[in-house]
Amino acid sequence: MEIADSEPAVTALCKHKDLDIHLRNNLGETALEIFVKNGHATAIKALAKHPKFRVNQRNRWGETALLSAVRLRSVQVARALLTLPGIDVEACDESGLTALDLARRLDHGPLKSLLSPRLDRVNTEWREEMEDMSVALIRHPRSWM
């Protein structure tokens, strides 16, 4: 079976509540790590439905799935991971870098935007407020004096 076709299989497997979904293969990789590495966001979402799923589990290099996704520059996987409950966006790698720090270091614009939504929201609100003030000033120039 191709990994791309794995979502139905993962969904079926996740119905078995006692299944160890974090079991490592002979290379030391879990299913989550394989899906992150291969960019399969839908399979990750299916895997996350298992009651024993741990989104912040670290791989053998000390990275969480989110850190790995950012290192691999996978916006789609990072976006999927950010929708999961309990995701730790502040988790650090062995160098002390968070996912946002790593995205900045890689200078990856889409990942930087995705990982800093609070900053984007503040900037958007500020721009909207400035536009409102500009419109008010144009309509009623003396009201600002």
Secondary structure, DSSP 8 states (H G I E B T S, - for coil): --GGGHHHHHHHHTT-TT--TT---TTS--HHHHHHHHT-HHHHHHHTTSTT--TT---TTS--HHHHHHHTT-HHHHHHHHTSTT--TT---TTS--HHHHHHHHT-HHHHHHH-HHHHHHHHHHHHHHHHHHHHHHH-GGGG-
